[in-house]
Amino acid sequence: MTMQNGKPAQDSSQRKIEVTRADLPLHCPMPGMSLWDSHPRVFIPIEDSGKAVCPYCGAEYILKD
């Protein structure tokens, strides 16, 4: 597991990532994700359905209120 500032860094290999409205607008990779293996930043629309998948890495995002 990759460490960042002494804490485990979140990465998209976790596949299901919960986000809140504070994380909007949603983009992947998110802050705190490992950068050495990341893809270009892509903004992901999640507001309407509450769920979305990154087209690059397949990470599933779930919007929690």
C-alpha positions as CSV (number, residue, x, y, z in Angstrom):
1,M,0.0,0.0,0.0
2,T,1.3,3.4,-0.9
3,M,1.8,5.9,2.0
4,Q,1.2,9.6,1.7
5,N,2.0,11.9,4.6
6,G,2.2,8.9,6.9
7,K,-1.3,7.7,5.9
8,P,-2.3,5.0,3.4
9,A,-3.0,6.7,0.1
10,Q,-6.3,6.0,-1.5
11,D,-6.0,4.5,-5.0
12,S,-8.6,3.5,-7.6
13,S,-7.7,-0.2,-7.3
14,Q,-10.1,-0.2,-4.3
15,R,-12.7,0.0,-7.1
16,K,-15.7,1.3,-4.9
17,I,-15.1,4.8,-3.6
18,E,-17.6,6.7,-1.5
19,V,-17.7,10.5,-2.1
20,T,-19.8,13.3,-0.6
21,R,-21.1,16.6,-2.1
22,A,-17.9,18.2,-0.6
23,D,-15.9,16.2,-3.2
24,L,-17.9,17.7,-6.1
25,P,-17.1,18.4,-8.9
26,L,-15.9,14.8,-8.9
27,H,-12.7,14.0,-10.8
28,C,-10.5,10.9,-11.1
29,P,-7.9,10.5,-9.9
30,M,-8.9,12.2,-6.7
31,P,-6.6,14.0,-4.2
32,G,-4.7,11.5,-2.2
33,M,-4.6,8.9,-4.9
34,S,-1.2,7.5,-5.9
35,L,0.2,9.7,-8.7
36,W,2.9,7.5,-10.1
37,D,0.4,5.2,-11.8
38,S,-2.5,7.6,-12.4
39,H,-4.2,8.5,-15.6
40,P,-5.1,12.0,-16.9
41,R,-7.7,13.9,-14.8
42,V,-11.2,13.3,-16.0
43,F,-14.3,15.0,-14.5
44,I,-17.1,12.5,-13.8
45,P,-20.8,13.4,-13.7
46,I,-22.3,11.8,-10.6
47,E,-25.0,14.2,-9.3
48,D,-28.0,12.8,-11.2
49,S,-27.6,9.1,-10.6
50,G,-25.5,9.0,-7.4
51,K,-23.1,6.4,-9.1
52,A,-20.5,6.7,-11.7
53,V,-17.5,4.8,-13.2
54,C,-14.2,6.3,-14.3
55,P,-13.8,5.6,-18.0
56,Y,-10.0,5.2,-17.6
57,C,-9.5,3.0,-14.6
58,G,-13.0,1.6,-13.8
59,A,-13.1,2.9,-10.3
60,E,-16.8,3.0,-9.1
61,Y,-17.8,6.2,-7.3
62,I,-20.9,6.3,-5.0
63,L,-22.3,9.6,-3.8
64,K,-23.2,9.6,-0.1
65,D,-25.3,12.4,1.3
